[in-house]
Amino acid sequence: MKLQKVSFIAIFLCILTSCKDAQKSNEPASSERSEFYSSPEEKSHDTSAGTATKGVTMMELPAPLTNHPEIILRRKGYTTSYNKDTRCPNWVAWHLTKNHTYGKNQRSNETFHEDEAIKTPRATDWDYYNSRYDRGHMCPAGDNKWDATAMSQTFLFTNICPQNHGLNKYEWNDVEMLCRDWARQYGAIDIVCGPLFYGKGEQKKIGKNKVWVPDAFFKVVLCRQGTPKAIGFIYRNEGKKQKMAEAVRSVDEIEQITGMDFFPALADDIETKVEAKANLNDW
């Protein structure tokens, strides 16, 4: 009788363990940075499949943050560093190929939605109603027409920031289209973008969940084809006309402003060279 009881308990524990393992396998691909990115040289990915593979370094990922909280969320078309305090991403990074600039999946079929991988409070669609701010994509829907899941995931609020309508419609959109042109021209580029909060006075927030409104936005672009080069942009989060040439910054300048280290997986000598200057005519 005792032997039967012990056997029953052992079987029960095996079933319970299997259920927990299955549950973990279905959880969203999120983690604290120390677990996700402990060794950037060893982490790699195939963007088209959205899965980890050998031989392709995740060159676009910035170094671990020390000045902001972050939770890393790996999506099919991009990776985001989420900040639970601002309810916005710290940065969003992706490897944009020529093939990814084409596809049949359209944004008209999508709606913005909460990211359930993140604990509440988190940004919701209601936070943006009557806020006078657009739901501004960091990784754009236009870079993800190649895959239905990739397209849908760009509408998660962990990829969205409150953005001035004029900026979203014109200057920010212009840079997004330019990046797609570059991807087609060079075959592939690496992109990182995100919000800037300058910390002057009380930060403006919107909605019940108090989503922070950025003061500006940055974008850095790396091309590894031929002679490597990089360029950065900073746009104020406002509707006044901003010339692209005046928005150009070197990656070094943006690193100083953000406190982030972009493209740390590059060889040191190449990183130092490409991040020191930015010239739109070189592209």
Secondary structure as GFF3:
##gff-version 3
##sequence-region A 1 283
A	DSSP	alpha_helix	2	25	.	.	.	ID=ss1
A	DSSP	beta_strand	30	32	.	.	.	ID=ss2
A	DSSP	alpha_helix	33	36	.	.	.	ID=ss3
A	DSSP	beta_strand	71	74	.	.	.	ID=ss4
A	DSSP	beta_strand	79	83	.	.	.	ID=ss5
A	DSSP	beta_strand	88	97	.	.	.	ID=ss6
A	DSSP	three_ten_helix	99	101	.	.	.	ID=ss7
A	DSSP	three_ten_helix	107	109	.	.	.	ID=ss8
A	DSSP	three_ten_helix	125	128	.	.	.	ID=ss9
A	DSSP	beta_strand	134	137	.	.	.	ID=ss10
A	DSSP	three_ten_helix	141	143	.	.	.	ID=ss11
A	DSSP	alpha_helix	148	153	.	.	.	ID=ss12
A	DSSP	three_ten_helix	157	159	.	.	.	ID=ss13
A	DSSP	beta_strand	160	163	.	.	.	ID=ss14
A	DSSP	alpha_helix	165	169	.	.	.	ID=ss15
A	DSSP	alpha_helix	171	186	.	.	.	ID=ss16
A	DSSP	beta_strand	188	196	.	.	.	ID=ss17
A	DSSP	beta_strand	205	206	.	.	.	ID=ss18
A	DSSP	beta_strand	211	212	.	.	.	ID=ss19
A	DSSP	beta_strand	216	223	.	.	.	ID=ss20
A	DSSP	beta_strand	229	236	.	.	.	ID=ss21
A	DSSP	alpha_helix	244	247	.	.	.	ID=ss22
A	DSSP	beta_strand	248	249	.	.	.	ID=ss23
A	DSSP	alpha_helix	251	258	.	.	.	ID=ss24
A	DSSP	alpha_helix	268	276	.	.	.	ID=ss25
A	DSSP	three_ten_helix	280	282	.	.	.	ID=ss26
###
